[in-house]
Amino acid sequence: MLIQHCDKTWYPLGIAAGYKSIKDAKKRVERSYHGITAKWTKQSVPKKGARALYQAELKSESCSFCGRTPLQFTAVVGRKVRICNHCVDKFHEALHA
């Protein structure tokens, strides 16, 4: 589950992920920002549409080889051509097989 903190024009100011449920997200976020969950708005975009929009926006941050987005890897190297830790591991295994 992904939580976005946006300004009044819905520009993302911060993104957090890894929550197991909405209840878990609210509980963990509320610890850091007391009262913030009262300001949450319910999403009006279907999950499939939100995922497509998110992937389109993060295309420049994705791995150039497998297409994983930043929420799917722990490290990435490169500016114009990017490679994630998963692809580096596969390449390393192929070299040493």
C-alpha positions as a Markdown table, in Angstrom:
| # | Residue | x | y | z |
|---|---|---|---|---|
| 1 | Met | 0.0 | 0.0 | 0.0 |
| 2 | Leu | 1.2 | 3.5 | -0.9 |
| 3 | Ile | 0.6 | 6.7 | 1.0 |
| 4 | Gln | 1.1 | 10.1 | -0.7 |
| 5 | His | 1.4 | 13.4 | 1.0 |
| 6 | Cys | 0.3 | 16.1 | -1.5 |
| 7 | Asp | -0.1 | 19.9 | -1.6 |
| 8 | Lys | -3.4 | 21.7 | -2.4 |
| 9 | Thr | -2.8 | 21.1 | -6.1 |
| 10 | Trp | -2.3 | 17.3 | -5.5 |
| 11 | Tyr | 1.5 | 17.6 | -6.2 |
| 12 | Pro | 3.2 | 14.8 | -4.3 |
| 13 | Leu | 5.4 | 16.1 | -1.5 |
| 14 | Gly | 6.2 | 12.7 | 0.0 |
| 15 | Ile | 5.6 | 9.0 | -0.6 |
| 16 | Ala | 5.7 | 6.1 | 1.8 |
| 17 | Ala | 5.0 | 2.5 | 1.1 |
| 18 | Gly | 5.1 | -1.0 | 2.7 |
| 19 | Tyr | 1.9 | -0.8 | 4.7 |
| 20 | Lys | -0.1 | -4.1 | 4.9 |
| 21 | Ser | -3.5 | -2.4 | 5.1 |
| 22 | Ile | -5.2 | 1.0 | 5.4 |
| 23 | Lys | -5.5 | 0.4 | 9.2 |
| 24 | Asp | -1.8 | -0.3 | 9.5 |
| 25 | Ala | -0.9 | 2.8 | 7.4 |
| 26 | Lys | -3.1 | 5.1 | 9.5 |
| 27 | Lys | -1.7 | 3.7 | 12.7 |
| 28 | Arg | 1.9 | 4.1 | 11.7 |
| 29 | Val | 1.5 | 7.5 | 10.1 |
| 30 | Glu | -0.5 | 8.9 | 13.0 |
| 31 | Arg | 2.4 | 8.1 | 15.3 |
| 32 | Ser | 4.6 | 10.5 | 13.4 |
| 33 | Tyr | 2.0 | 13.1 | 12.5 |
| 34 | His | -0.6 | 13.3 | 15.2 |
| 35 | Gly | -4.1 | 14.2 | 13.8 |
| 36 | Ile | -3.1 | 13.7 | 10.1 |
| 37 | Thr | -5.4 | 10.8 | 9.4 |
| 38 | Ala | -8.4 | 13.2 | 10.0 |
| 39 | Lys | -7.3 | 15.1 | 6.9 |
| 40 | Trp | -7.1 | 12.0 | 4.6 |
| 41 | Thr | -9.3 | 11.9 | 1.6 |
| 42 | Lys | -10.6 | 8.8 | 0.1 |
| 43 | Gln | -9.2 | 7.9 | -3.3 |
| 44 | Ser | -11.5 | 8.4 | -6.3 |
| 45 | Val | -9.3 | 6.6 | -8.8 |
| 46 | Pro | -9.7 | 2.8 | -9.2 |
| 47 | Lys | -6.7 | 0.8 | -8.1 |
| 48 | Lys | -5.8 | -0.2 | -11.7 |
| 49 | Gly | -5.9 | 3.4 | -12.9 |
| 50 | Ala | -3.8 | 4.6 | -10.0 |
| 51 | Arg | -1.2 | 2.0 | -10.6 |
| 52 | Ala | -1.0 | 2.9 | -14.3 |
| 53 | Leu | -0.7 | 6.6 | -13.4 |
| 54 | Tyr | 2.0 | 5.9 | -10.8 |
| 55 | Gln | 4.0 | 3.7 | -13.2 |
| 56 | Ala | 3.8 | 6.4 | -16.0 |
| 57 | Glu | 5.0 | 9.1 | -13.6 |
| 58 | Leu | 7.9 | 7.0 | -12.3 |
| 59 | Lys | 9.0 | 5.7 | -15.7 |
| 60 | Ser | 12.2 | 7.9 | -15.5 |
| 61 | Glu | 13.0 | 6.3 | -12.1 |
| 62 | Ser | 12.4 | 2.7 | -13.2 |
| 63 | Cys | 15.0 | 0.1 | -14.1 |
| 64 | Ser | 15.8 | 0.4 | -17.8 |
| 65 | Phe | 16.2 | -3.4 | -18.1 |
| 66 | Cys | 13.2 | -4.9 | -16.2 |
| 67 | Gly | 11.0 | -1.9 | -15.7 |
| 68 | Arg | 10.7 | -2.3 | -11.9 |
| 69 | Thr | 9.6 | 0.9 | -10.1 |
| 70 | Pro | 11.4 | 2.3 | -7.1 |
| 71 | Leu | 9.0 | 0.5 | -4.7 |
| 72 | Gln | 10.1 | -2.8 | -6.2 |
| 73 | Phe | 13.9 | -2.5 | -5.7 |
| 74 | Thr | 16.2 | -1.4 | -3.0 |
| 75 | Ala | 19.0 | 0.2 | -5.1 |
| 76 | Val | 19.5 | 1.6 | -8.5 |
| 77 | Val | 22.5 | 2.9 | -10.4 |
| 78 | Gly | 22.7 | 5.3 | -13.3 |
| 79 | Arg | 21.1 | 8.4 | -14.6 |
| 80 | Lys | 20.1 | 8.0 | -18.2 |
| 81 | Val | 20.2 | 4.2 | -18.2 |
| 82 | Arg | 19.2 | 2.7 | -14.8 |
| 83 | Ile | 19.8 | -0.8 | -13.5 |
| 84 | Cys | 18.2 | -2.1 | -10.3 |
| 85 | Asn | 19.7 | -4.5 | -7.7 |
| 86 | His | 17.6 | -7.4 | -9.0 |
| 87 | Cys | 19.1 | -7.1 | -12.6 |
| 88 | Val | 22.6 | -6.7 | -11.2 |
| 89 | Asp | 22.1 | -9.9 | -9.2 |
| 90 | Lys | 20.9 | -11.8 | -12.3 |
| 91 | Phe | 23.8 | -10.5 | -14.4 |
| 92 | His | 26.3 | -11.5 | -11.6 |
| 93 | Glu | 24.7 | -15.0 | -11.4 |
| 94 | Ala | 24.9 | -15.3 | -15.2 |
| 95 | Leu | 28.6 | -14.3 | -15.3 |
| 96 | His | 29.5 | -16.8 | -12.5 |
| 97 | Ala | 27.3 | -19.7 | -13.6 |
